[in-house]
Amino acid sequence: MGKSNRFLFLATAPFLGMFLAVSSITLPPVRLEKNLLSLDLNEFTRGTTAVQAQLDLTREGIGLIRLSTEDQQRQYEEQQRLLQELVQRSQEQKEFSDEVYEQQITARLGTPVDVHRSDQVEVMVFKIIEKEYRGYAAKVKLFNPEAIEVALGQGQPGKAETTLDAVQRTGAVLGINGGGFYWTSRQGEPQIVPIGNTMINGELVGGFSPSHDDLFFAGFSRESRLIGGVFSREEELLALNPREGVSFVPVLLAGRLPQNIPAKWQREKQPRTVIGQYANGDLLMMVIDGRQAGWSNGATLEELQIKLMQLGVVDAYNLDGGGSSTFVFNGKVLNRPSDGNSRPVATNILVYP
């Protein structure tokens, strides 16, 4: 063996000996306790209960406000979680008798501030007060299907009329503004034109217009059930046996489920007008004030979905809002229109005494 090899052997001998010694040791098997690999279900349940309690607290104060983009996004995501919770509760809802169901939905609205009852209709008016917005709602029970209708401004195409004027002209007990519209000129005279499809007494005003840009038709069947949807063909609309109706955007609830809000309409606080229906056929007509700091900032469409689901509404449609939003009962404007006074509109939805 050369000198270099003998030197290498002597240098590595200690390490080689240590390796042989360690490799000869037999280690006892490692035993993992089963409990260490499983969750304590009691702890998990307590944690879930705590999360639910926190969600309930969050729900009471939920509402988008004009904060930073990051805060808005966080609260928007919280709203989406709340919507999912409400969807689950709606699906789990049991069948109630008519009397019990009536008590349930009325209790959610609170104590009425005014009531009208006749052999034609029952109208119960409630205040809506939330952290960021306020307004009025009417629960309407029809005994006569013809006690509700859509009215053109001044009763004729091309004319505009405030909701208050329409109520006073027709003798209605309740009125809210209806569908969207735009202004044009014909032979030098200003003309107001309803957007989409408007139907009066079973006749389409100006013919059928296919839906576009999420525009819906919402109105009442011959039996005065709330009907609606997005229609590309006239036959689809007529299949619902419509009697009256207007158009706007978007659909809020369908079959108790929140519908997708188009991106361009998301997270905007505005005055709102809504028409909805309960499972028993009762209608909800609601107006939310907005653009008035210190009074009501308005509601986002997502907030409307949450409120409507909390109230137990099954189907709901967002009508023309902004300065058009007006709620009239017994000859008085109860809400505070954002323009400072009532705006002339193309259509109004009226309930007769």
SVG drawing of the C-alpha trace seen along z (x, -y; Angstrom):
<svg xmlns="http://www.w3.org/2000/svg" viewBox="-116 -72 120 76">
<polyline fill="none" stroke="black" stroke-width="0.4" points="0.0,0.0 1.4,-3.4 2.0,-6.2 -0.9,-8.2 -3.3,-5.3 -2.2,-4.5 -2.7,-8.2 -6.2,-8.2 -7.1,-5.0 -5.9,-6.4 -7.8,-9.7 -11.2,-8.1 -11.0,-5.2 -12.7,-7.0 -15.7,-8.0 -16.1,-4.6 -16.2,-3.1 -18.9,-5.5 -21.0,-4.6 -20.8,-0.9 -21.7,-1.4 -24.8,-3.5 -26.0,-1.1 -25.9,1.8 -28.4,0.1 -32.0,1.3 -34.5,-1.6 -37.9,-0.9 -40.9,-1.4 -42.5,-4.8 -46.2,-4.7 -48.5,-7.6 -51.5,-7.9 -54.7,-7.8 -56.1,-10.8 -53.2,-12.9 -54.3,-12.4 -58.0,-13.1 -60.0,-16.3 -61.9,-16.8 -65.4,-17.1 -66.6,-18.9 -63.9,-21.5 -64.8,-21.7 -68.5,-22.2 -67.8,-24.9 -65.6,-26.7 -68.4,-26.4 -70.9,-27.8 -68.6,-30.8 -68.3,-31.4 -72.1,-31.3 -72.5,-33.8 -70.0,-36.1 -71.8,-35.9 -75.1,-36.8 -73.5,-39.9 -71.9,-40.8 -75.2,-40.5 -76.9,-43.1 -74.4,-45.8 -73.7,-44.7 -73.8,-47.4 -71.3,-48.8 -70.2,-52.3 -67.8,-54.6 -64.6,-53.5 -61.4,-52.3 -61.5,-49.8 -60.1,-47.2 -62.8,-47.7 -65.5,-47.6 -64.2,-44.4 -64.1,-42.8 -67.7,-43.8 -68.8,-42.7 -67.4,-39.3 -69.1,-39.2 -72.4,-40.0 -71.9,-37.1 -71.3,-34.8 -74.5,-36.1 -76.4,-35.5 -75.3,-31.9 -76.5,-31.5 -79.9,-32.9 -80.2,-30.6 -79.6,-27.6 -82.2,-28.8 -84.7,-29.4 -84.2,-25.9 -84.7,-24.4 -88.0,-26.4 -90.9,-24.1 -94.4,-24.4 -96.6,-26.6 -100.4,-27.0 -101.7,-30.2 -102.3,-31.8 -98.9,-30.9 -97.2,-32.0 -99.0,-35.3 -97.8,-35.9 -94.3,-35.0 -93.9,-37.4 -95.7,-40.2 -93.5,-39.8 -90.4,-40.2 -91.7,-43.6 -92.4,-44.9 -95.3,-47.0 -97.3,-48.7 -97.5,-52.5 -100.7,-52.5 -103.2,-50.1 -106.0,-50.1 -108.5,-47.3 -111.5,-46.8 -113.2,-44.0 -110.8,-44.7 -107.4,-44.8 -105.4,-44.9 -102.4,-47.3 -100.1,-47.3 -97.4,-50.0 -94.1,-49.6 -91.0,-51.7 -87.7,-50.3 -84.8,-51.4 -81.3,-50.0 -77.8,-51.3 -77.1,-53.0 -80.6,-53.4 -84.3,-53.9 -87.5,-53.9 -91.0,-52.4 -92.6,-49.1 -96.2,-47.9 -97.4,-44.4 -100.4,-44.1 -103.0,-41.3 -105.3,-41.4 -108.9,-40.1 -109.7,-41.5 -107.0,-40.8 -108.0,-44.0 -107.2,-46.1 -103.6,-46.6 -102.4,-47.9 -99.7,-49.7 -100.6,-53.2 -99.1,-55.3 -98.3,-58.9 -101.6,-60.8 -103.1,-57.6 -101.5,-57.8 -98.3,-57.0 -95.6,-59.6 -96.8,-61.5 -95.1,-61.7 -96.7,-62.0 -95.4,-61.9 -96.5,-59.0 -98.5,-61.4 -100.3,-62.9 -101.1,-59.4 -102.5,-58.4 -104.6,-61.5 -105.9,-61.2 -107.0,-57.6 -108.1,-57.5 -105.5,-54.8 -104.6,-54.2 -101.0,-53.2 -98.5,-54.0 -94.9,-53.5 -93.0,-54.4 -92.6,-51.7 -90.2,-50.9 -87.3,-52.7 -87.7,-55.3 -86.0,-57.8 -86.9,-61.2 -87.1,-61.9 -88.7,-64.4 -91.5,-63.9 -92.5,-66.7 -90.8,-69.2 -92.6,-67.9 -90.9,-66.1 -92.0,-62.5 -91.3,-60.0 -90.7,-56.4 -90.7,-53.4 -87.7,-51.1 -88.2,-47.4 -91.7,-46.0 -94.6,-47.8 -98.1,-46.1 -101.4,-47.8 -104.5,-45.6 -103.0,-42.8 -101.6,-45.0 -97.9,-45.7 -97.3,-49.4 -95.4,-50.0 -95.0,-46.3 -92.6,-43.6 -88.9,-44.3 -86.5,-41.5 -84.6,-41.6 -81.0,-43.0 -78.4,-44.0 -80.2,-42.0 -83.4,-43.9 -86.4,-42.1 -90.2,-42.3 -92.0,-42.2 -95.7,-42.5 -98.9,-40.7 -100.8,-37.8 -104.5,-37.8 -104.7,-36.4 -102.4,-39.2 -99.6,-36.9 -96.2,-38.5 -94.5,-37.2 -91.4,-38.1 -88.1,-37.2 -85.9,-37.9 -87.5,-37.2 -86.1,-37.0 -89.3,-36.1 -92.8,-37.5 -94.3,-34.0 -92.3,-33.3 -93.7,-36.4 -97.3,-35.8 -97.1,-32.2 -97.1,-33.7 -100.6,-35.2 -99.5,-38.7 -102.0,-41.5 -99.8,-44.4 -96.0,-45.0 -92.9,-47.2 -89.2,-46.7 -86.0,-47.5 -82.8,-45.7 -81.8,-43.4 -83.8,-40.5 -83.0,-40.3 -84.6,-37.1 -86.0,-34.1 -87.5,-31.2 -85.9,-32.5 -82.4,-32.5 -80.4,-35.7 -79.6,-36.3 -76.3,-37.5 -75.9,-41.2 -74.2,-42.5 -70.7,-44.0 -71.7,-47.5 -74.5,-47.6 -72.6,-46.1 -71.8,-48.0 -73.6,-51.2 -75.7,-52.9 -78.7,-54.5 -82.4,-55.2 -84.3,-52.0 -87.8,-50.8 -88.6,-47.1 -91.6,-44.9 -91.6,-41.4 -93.9,-38.5 -94.3,-36.1 -95.1,-32.4 -98.7,-33.0 -99.1,-35.6 -98.9,-38.7 -96.9,-41.5 -94.2,-43.7 -93.7,-47.2 -90.7,-48.9 -88.9,-52.2 -85.5,-53.1 -84.3,-56.7 -80.8,-57.6 -78.2,-60.4 -79.1,-62.2 -76.3,-62.2 -77.6,-62.1 -80.9,-60.6 -80.3,-57.7 -77.3,-56.9 -79.2,-54.5 -78.8,-50.7 -76.7,-48.5 -78.5,-45.8 -76.6,-43.2 -78.0,-44.8 -81.5,-44.7 -81.1,-41.0 -80.1,-40.4 -83.1,-42.5 -85.6,-40.8 -84.4,-37.3 -84.6,-38.3 -88.2,-39.4 -89.0,-36.0 -89.6,-37.3 -89.6,-34.6 -89.3,-36.6 -88.2,-40.3 -87.4,-42.8 -85.5,-46.1 -87.5,-48.9 -86.4,-52.3 -84.6,-54.1 -82.7,-57.3 -84.8,-60.4 -87.8,-58.4 -88.1,-56.4 -91.4,-57.5 -93.8,-55.9 -97.3,-57.3 -100.0,-56.2 -103.4,-57.7 -102.6,-60.7 -99.2,-61.6 -95.6,-61.0 -94.1,-59.2 -90.5,-58.9 -88.0,-61.6 -87.3,-61.6 -83.7,-62.4 -84.5,-65.3 -86.3,-67.1 -89.7,-66.5 -91.4,-63.9 -90.1,-63.2 -92.5,-62.8 -92.1,-59.2 -93.5,-57.0 -95.2,-54.4 -96.5,-53.9 -97.8,-50.8 -101.1,-51.6 -103.2,-49.8 -106.9,-50.7 -109.0,-50.9"/>
</svg>
